[in-house]
């Protein structure tokens, strides 16, 4: 797989080239990214890795992405999920190698049976949700080119991460991990989301990494509790580019939704599902509608099977007062943020909540469950409202406050917008990652060189 900019050099080369001219070999970082999907697939970790890859490329580094050819998550385990053709392409200067998925009848039941074998790596490889690709595993063990560092994401999809670990061990290079760990409801010691993301084999995989990037203090504390040494943890967080999510057309959006300009609209942009809070949002809205409060709900994003099942059984009132937009392009997303008054993400499964930053960039107040990343991100009563995870009555209460109180909406939204400008700049976040990758690579090269000299002396 030949990489571009600069040309991937054989392992014994001492120099490479870059767009600005010659650069020494030590200045060129060759990065292998492993992730479960890659754009045009939609997802938070997917879009983040694409952004990071472009940032590294623009800085003169070489980046190769190892991923599956899935578009839908469902494609990991079902032939009915959407995929694109496997193969290698150059996208915005990044080499992207999309591997074909291996699916078969009764896959889930077979993998659950196989995962009983008490070997942590084997259990990582046999998770039923995995995007399994034999070709990816093969290439990770027999890479055609040398790299300086391997960076992988995201839990719970352990197959690409295990492949990344294999490549790192094969080439004796650092293995860095951004797990996007979902810590769930911190008030519930038996939280199902946290159990899924901290299963014993995933704990083992977490501890295999030389560096773990975490997005929130809660994720950092969880990793510490799972046995990751503090010196391996890097608190990063994500950023927002207002130019990408602001400037939409309010009038156009509301006309398309058949919503009056004076009517309050609560928006929700996520994988529409129980886990992301879509169902809880509609249940809370129903309580308020039954009390006579007038407002509308706008849902955007892919619809997961458990949401579609809920919608099929939903009342006529929910269907009359809810607008479903499905998957959006970038212009449509800007229009959604322009057209709504409040953003709600009562999610049980967000490691950070990047969409909350986009809402703030538009001056919107946020409502979320006190769970996962949003519980760390939102400052209650300052830039949004937090409610106990799963408490529909209190979720309805927070929604009611913001529907009725325009001055509170403005106060919370303005505070969030100010924080975006100060705390969540992509340049700061991505530069931290790049410098961490470079430091890990240089330290490993120094250790490898020292070990080689020692062997020669012996």
VOKE-296929 format. One record per residue (C-alpha): x, y, z. Coordinates in Angstrom, 3 decimals, padded with zeros to 6 digits. Example, Ala and Ser with C-alpha at 12.3 -4.5 7.8 and 13.67 -1.06 7.14 Angstrom:
! residues 2
SITE       px       py       pz
SITE  012.300 -004.500  007.800
SITE  013.670 -001.060  007.140
END
This chain:
! residues 458
SITE       px       py       pz
SITE  000.000  000.000  000.000
SITE  002.042  002.998 -001.155
SITE  001.451  006.062  000.970
SITE  001.607  009.640 -000.190
SITE  003.084  012.899  000.982
SITE  005.833  012.197  001.519
SITE  006.445  008.894 -000.245
SITE  006.639  006.028  002.230
SITE  010.278  005.118  002.522
SITE  011.807  001.712  003.134
SITE  012.728  001.148  006.757
SITE  016.450  001.749  006.097
SITE  015.925  005.119  004.400
SITE  017.219  008.147  006.276
SITE  015.366  010.855  004.409
SITE  011.920  011.532  003.023
SITE  010.367  014.359  001.101
SITE  007.546  016.733  001.930
SITE  005.610  019.383  000.104
SITE  007.891  022.102  001.426
SITE  011.000  020.334  000.268
SITE  013.398  017.897  001.885
SITE  012.893  016.977  005.495
SITE  015.022  014.699  007.631
SITE  013.679  011.233  008.407
SITE  013.265  012.174  012.070
SITE  010.903  014.997  011.106
SITE  008.535  012.739  009.156
SITE  006.101  010.753  011.246
SITE  004.507  007.700  009.655
SITE  001.199  006.964  011.369
SITE -001.060  003.927  011.046
SITE -004.662  004.633  012.064
SITE -007.041  001.765  012.831
SITE -010.754  002.408  013.225
SITE -013.980  000.444  012.755
SITE -015.417  002.716  010.016
SITE -014.347  005.840  008.154
SITE -016.260  008.594  006.342
SITE -018.548  008.634  004.455
SITE -019.722  006.478  007.378
SITE -021.307  008.715  010.021
SITE -020.144  008.645  013.615
SITE -018.283  010.668  016.217
SITE -015.084  008.616  016.365
SITE -015.098  008.213  012.583
SITE -015.311  011.945  011.890
SITE -012.716  012.682  014.572
SITE -010.178  010.254  013.084
SITE -010.749  011.756  009.630
SITE -010.133  015.237  011.029
SITE -007.005  014.102  012.848
SITE -005.683  012.348  009.735
SITE -006.098  015.538  007.689
SITE -004.383  017.564  010.402
SITE -001.394  015.209  010.460
SITE -001.209  015.198  006.674
SITE -001.279  018.999  006.527
SITE  001.585  019.032  009.041
SITE  003.656  016.917  006.627
SITE  003.150  013.492  008.184
SITE  002.247  010.270  006.409
SITE -001.047  008.655  007.401
SITE -002.524  005.298  006.445
SITE -006.014  004.376  007.633
SITE -006.939  000.720  008.150
SITE -010.711  000.325  008.376
SITE -013.678 -001.755  007.274
SITE -015.800 -001.068  004.213
SITE -018.962 -000.676  006.345
SITE -021.205  002.372  006.091
SITE -023.816  001.202  008.610
SITE -022.969 -000.304  011.977
SITE -025.415 -003.058  011.093
SITE -023.077 -004.089  008.292
SITE -020.597 -005.400  010.881
SITE -022.812 -008.409  011.520
SITE -025.510 -008.374  008.823
SITE -025.359 -008.570  005.041
SITE -028.302 -006.155  004.981
SITE -026.121 -003.287  006.240
SITE -024.721 -000.846  003.692
SITE -021.113 -001.175  002.574
SITE -018.920  000.384 -000.082
SITE -016.440 -001.440 -002.264
SITE -013.323 -002.629 -000.450
SITE -009.943 -001.436 -001.622
SITE -007.413  001.361 -001.268
SITE -007.980  004.997 -002.195
SITE -006.362  008.370 -001.609
SITE -008.771  010.748  000.125
SITE -007.631  014.310  000.869
SITE -004.077  013.033  000.750
SITE -004.766  010.175  003.182
SITE -004.412  006.586  002.122
SITE -007.533  004.705  003.196
SITE -007.559  000.928  002.997
SITE -011.071 -000.463  003.419
SITE -011.158 -004.162  004.216
SITE -014.045 -006.493  003.379
SITE -016.099 -007.807  006.278
SITE -016.473 -011.482  007.083
SITE -020.104 -012.384  007.862
SITE -021.861 -015.725  007.963
SITE -025.145 -017.314  009.153
SITE -025.600 -017.683  012.936
SITE -022.529 -015.493  013.404
SITE -023.638 -013.961  016.704
SITE -024.326 -017.295  018.378
SITE -021.105 -018.839  017.129
SITE -018.991 -015.918  018.362
SITE -020.670 -015.910  021.781
SITE -019.811 -019.574  022.121
SITE -016.217 -019.071  020.951
SITE -015.711 -016.128  023.318
SITE -016.006 -018.450  026.322
SITE -012.402 -019.570  025.744
SITE -010.423 -017.838  028.551
SITE -007.920 -015.846  026.519
SITE -008.272 -012.061  026.518
SITE -007.050 -011.461  022.976
SITE -009.297 -014.231  021.695
SITE -012.256 -012.715  023.555
SITE -011.513 -009.348  021.925
SITE -011.530 -010.994  018.523
SITE -014.786 -012.880  019.087
SITE -017.023 -010.033  020.261
SITE -020.314 -010.358  018.326
SITE -020.390 -006.622  017.516
SITE -016.965 -006.756  015.838
SITE -016.244 -005.706  012.248
SITE -014.322 -008.896  011.510
SITE -011.900 -008.782  008.596
SITE -009.371 -011.547  008.130
SITE -007.481 -009.443  005.582
SITE -006.973 -006.639  008.104
SITE -005.540 -009.084  010.643
SITE -003.272 -010.567  007.976
SITE -001.907 -007.195  006.858
SITE -001.370 -006.047  010.439
SITE  000.886 -009.046  010.988
SITE  002.692 -008.708  007.659
SITE  002.785 -004.970  006.930
SITE  004.280 -003.939  003.617
SITE  005.772 -000.738  005.036
SITE  007.223  000.475  008.294
SITE  005.523  002.972  010.589
SITE  006.603  005.055  013.542
SITE  003.429  004.843  015.608
SITE  000.032  003.130  015.637
SITE -003.136  004.864  016.838
SITE -006.473  003.040  017.197
SITE -010.118  003.587  018.164
SITE -012.883  002.918  019.344
SITE -014.493  000.744  022.005
SITE -016.338 -001.610  021.996
SITE -015.186 -002.600  018.476
SITE -012.112 -004.533  019.494
SITE -011.138 -006.152  016.185
SITE -009.424 -003.125  014.562
SITE -007.784 -002.252  017.891
SITE -006.410 -005.773  018.238
SITE -005.090 -005.497  014.685
SITE -003.423 -002.202  015.605
SITE -001.778 -003.843  018.599
SITE -000.532 -006.629  016.342
SITE  001.095 -004.198  013.916
SITE  002.696 -002.287  016.802
SITE  004.130 -005.480  018.297
SITE  005.325 -006.673  014.890
SITE  007.278 -003.468  014.249
SITE  008.199 -002.666  017.878
SITE  006.537  000.734  017.727
SITE  004.216  002.531  020.162
SITE  000.562  001.570  020.344
SITE -001.713  004.501  021.256
SITE -005.422  004.212  021.885
SITE -008.396  006.580  021.922
SITE -011.102  004.301  023.342
SITE -013.940  006.844  023.663
SITE -014.931  004.958  026.782
SITE -018.599  005.323  027.728
SITE -018.765  005.459  031.514
SITE -022.568  005.670  031.651
SITE -024.485  006.706  034.754
SITE -021.920  007.262  037.491
SITE -024.661  007.060  040.099
SITE -025.514  003.486  039.127
SITE -022.872  000.894  040.128
SITE -024.541 -001.621  037.809
SITE -024.830  000.651  034.757
SITE -025.205 -001.550  031.657
SITE -023.323  000.806  029.344
SITE -020.286  000.925  031.626
SITE -020.308 -002.853  032.008
SITE -020.254 -003.258  028.237
SITE -017.317 -000.882  027.757
SITE -015.297 -002.186  030.698
SITE -015.683 -005.925  030.148
SITE -012.579 -007.884  031.249
SITE -011.187 -008.351  027.744
SITE -011.600 -004.644  026.950
SITE -009.875 -003.763  030.218
SITE -007.003 -005.957  029.108
SITE -006.875 -004.246  025.719
SITE -006.891 -000.835  027.390
SITE -003.879 -001.778  029.495
SITE -001.961 -002.922  026.412
SITE -001.690  000.653  025.104
SITE  001.428  002.727  025.649
SITE -000.702  005.898  025.751
SITE -004.465  006.274  026.228
SITE -006.176  009.513  025.155
SITE -009.202  010.296  027.335
SITE -011.810  012.975  026.729
SITE -013.104  013.820  030.208
SITE -012.013  013.624  033.844
SITE -014.564  010.842  034.404
SITE -013.061  008.754  031.607
SITE -009.614  009.341  033.080
SITE -010.751  008.210  036.532
SITE -012.409  005.141  035.056
SITE -009.215  004.185  033.213
SITE -007.200  004.600  036.394
SITE -009.633  002.341  038.233
SITE -009.219 -000.241  035.457
SITE -005.466 -000.376  036.002
SITE -004.056  002.057  033.441
SITE -001.090  003.899  035.035
SITE -001.615  007.629  035.366
SITE  001.510  008.402  033.320
SITE -000.039  006.691  030.306
SITE -003.200  008.828  030.357
SITE -003.498  012.027  028.311
SITE -006.546  014.220  028.965
SITE -007.441  015.607  025.575
SITE -011.058  016.604  024.945
SITE -012.484  017.565  021.564
SITE -013.042  020.833  019.736
SITE -015.478  022.624  017.486
SITE -015.102  024.752  014.362
SITE -018.010  027.228  014.331
SITE -017.648  027.694  010.568
SITE -018.706  024.071  010.094
SITE -021.914  024.180  012.122
SITE -023.193  027.779  012.206
SITE -024.718  030.141  009.664
SITE -027.819  028.123  008.848
SITE -031.134  029.518  007.587
SITE -033.780  029.634  010.324
SITE -036.655  030.645  008.058
SITE -035.837  027.990  005.467
SITE -035.639  025.286  008.141
SITE -038.913  026.160  009.827
SITE -040.711  026.476  006.526
SITE -039.543  022.967  005.595
SITE -040.700  021.662  008.992
SITE -044.028  023.531  008.818
SITE -043.208  025.184  012.141
SITE -044.072  028.800  012.973
SITE -041.165  031.140  013.738
SITE -042.536  031.913  017.230
SITE -042.934  028.224  018.162
SITE -040.284  026.723  020.455
SITE -038.414  023.770  018.938
SITE -036.267  021.234  020.790
SITE -033.703  019.544  018.547
SITE -031.915  016.208  018.811
SITE -029.079  015.133  016.494
SITE -027.645  011.664  017.087
SITE -028.046  008.044  016.112
SITE -031.760  007.962  016.944
SITE -031.953  005.187  019.522
SITE -032.767  004.308  023.106
SITE -029.071  004.550  024.012
SITE -028.747  008.107  022.675
SITE -031.880  009.232  024.501
SITE -034.238  009.647  021.550
SITE -036.925  007.470  023.104
SITE -036.642  009.136  026.525
SITE -036.843  012.559  024.877
SITE -040.123  011.689  023.169
SITE -041.563  010.164  026.335
SITE -040.732  013.343  028.275
SITE -042.198  015.470  025.490
SITE -045.405  013.425  025.604
SITE -045.803  014.198  029.304
SITE -045.543  017.923  028.571
SITE -047.869  017.801  025.566
SITE -050.467  016.069  027.708
SITE -050.185  018.972  030.173
SITE -050.973  021.407  027.383
SITE -047.451  022.802  026.706
SITE -046.924  023.646  023.037
SITE -043.585  023.012  021.361
SITE -042.137  020.790  018.653
SITE -039.419  018.130  018.497
SITE -037.020  017.811  015.562
SITE -035.028  014.585  015.269
SITE -032.027  014.218  012.964
SITE -029.593  011.393  012.327
SITE -029.659  007.716  011.377
SITE -032.465  005.669  012.923
SITE -031.472  002.539  014.805
SITE -033.715 -000.550  014.974
SITE -034.839  000.006  018.581
SITE -035.972  003.542  017.724
SITE -037.829  002.368  014.620
SITE -039.623 -000.221  016.754
SITE -040.618  002.505  019.234
SITE -041.802  004.807  016.438
SITE -043.970  002.112  014.905
SITE -045.874  001.894  018.215
SITE -045.837  005.650  018.970
SITE -049.016  007.613  019.522
SITE -050.536  009.891  016.944
SITE -049.642  012.895  019.107
SITE -045.926  012.041  019.031
SITE -046.046  011.650  015.270
SITE -047.917  014.935  014.740
SITE -045.560  017.001  016.889
SITE -042.270  015.408  015.825
SITE -040.294  016.091  012.667
SITE -037.950  013.293  011.532
SITE -035.169  014.431  009.210
SITE -032.934  011.379  008.964
SITE -029.307  011.734  007.860
SITE -028.224  015.314  007.164
SITE -025.601  016.880  004.940
SITE -023.500  019.732  006.321
SITE -025.792  022.495  005.034
SITE -028.852  020.778  006.479
SITE -027.114  020.391  009.827
SITE -026.420  024.124  009.957
SITE -030.082  024.797  009.179
SITE -031.162  022.494  012.004
SITE -029.060  024.368  014.542
SITE -030.371  027.683  013.184
SITE -033.967  026.494  013.369
SITE -034.109  025.108  016.913
SITE -034.227  026.842  020.309
SITE -032.957  024.099  022.616
SITE -030.714  021.082  022.051
SITE -031.362  017.847  023.953
SITE -029.044  014.834  024.197
SITE -030.298  012.646  027.077
SITE -027.796  009.971  026.137
SITE -026.566  007.004  028.123
SITE -023.673  006.298  025.749
SITE -021.577  009.354  024.901
SITE -017.919  009.525  025.824
SITE -017.832  013.281  025.182
SITE -020.762  014.765  023.270
SITE -019.229  016.700  020.383
SITE -022.676  017.732  019.149
SITE -023.157  019.656  022.396
SITE -020.253  021.904  021.360
SITE -021.935  022.482  018.003
SITE -025.122  023.501  019.776
SITE -023.180  025.917  021.986
SITE -021.421  027.376  018.951
SITE -024.927  028.343  017.781
SITE -025.767  029.928  021.127
SITE -028.157  027.116  022.134
SITE -028.668  025.729  025.644
SITE -028.135  021.990  026.170
SITE -030.106  019.424  028.137
SITE -028.491  016.075  028.958
SITE -028.552  013.182  031.372
SITE -025.931  013.202  034.099
SITE -024.123  010.325  032.395
SITE -020.933  009.831  030.419
SITE -019.087  012.739  028.851
SITE -021.977  015.246  028.882
SITE -022.026  015.085  032.692
SITE -018.469  016.467  032.705
SITE -018.949  018.811  029.788
SITE -022.103  020.703  030.794
SITE -021.927  023.071  033.748
SITE -025.365  022.735  035.302
SITE -027.377  025.958  035.397
SITE -024.514  027.835  033.697
SITE -024.545  026.606  030.096
SITE -027.121  023.835  030.219
SITE -029.242  021.600  032.410
SITE -028.352  018.132  033.687
SITE -030.889  015.638  035.014
SITE -030.486  012.194  036.612
SITE -029.943  009.490  034.024
SITE -033.194  007.825  033.030
SITE -035.442  010.153  035.056
SITE -038.134  011.039  032.508
SITE -040.051  013.294  034.911
SITE -037.001  015.456  035.602
SITE -036.074  015.471  031.932
SITE -039.561  016.799  031.215
SITE -039.057  019.413  033.931
SITE -035.826  020.681  032.347
SITE -037.493  020.827  028.946
SITE -040.450  022.715  030.406
SITE -038.188  025.334  031.989
SITE -036.449  026.085  028.722
SITE -039.603  026.032  026.623
SITE -041.204  028.622  028.917
SITE -038.203  030.829  029.727
SITE -036.601  032.562  026.748
SITE -034.214  034.579  028.913
SITE -032.876  031.387  030.503
SITE -032.380  029.871  027.052
SITE -030.375  032.936  026.013
SITE -028.277  032.999  029.210
SITE -027.298  029.329  029.048
SITE -026.639  029.406  025.297
SITE -024.476  032.543  025.499
SITE -022.380  031.010  028.279
SITE -021.819  027.856  026.236
SITE -020.854  029.881  023.173
SITE -018.265  031.762  025.198
SITE -016.770  028.488  026.451
SITE -016.468  027.189  022.884
SITE -014.323  030.154  021.938
SITE -012.045  029.692  024.955
SITE -011.857  025.974  025.713
SITE -012.668  023.935  022.641
SITE -010.390  024.942  019.771
SITE -009.541  022.091  017.400
SITE -006.016  023.396  016.826
SITE -005.197  022.983  020.520
SITE -006.691  019.499  020.748
SITE -005.154  018.101  017.567
SITE -001.742  019.586  018.250
SITE -001.724  017.864  021.653
SITE -002.369  014.536  019.944
SITE  000.303  015.104  017.299
SITE  002.943  016.093  019.834
SITE  002.080  013.055  021.953
SITE  002.409  010.762  018.927
SITE  005.771  012.306  018.010
SITE  007.110  012.021  021.547
SITE  006.030  008.379  021.822
SITE  007.649  007.563  018.471
SITE  010.941  009.310  019.296
SITE  011.182  007.678  022.718
SITE  010.562  004.241  021.229
SITE  013.205  004.817  018.532
SITE  015.685  005.794  021.225
SITE  014.902  002.667  023.274
SITE  015.144  000.423  020.204
SITE  018.486  001.971  019.232
SITE  019.806  001.539  022.768
SITE  018.742 -002.097  022.834
SITE  020.383 -002.676  019.461
SITE  023.669 -001.179  020.656
SITE  023.525 -003.344  023.757
SITE  023.021 -006.489  021.681
SITE  025.990 -005.563  019.462
SITE  028.242 -005.142  022.494
SITE  027.184 -008.526  023.821
END
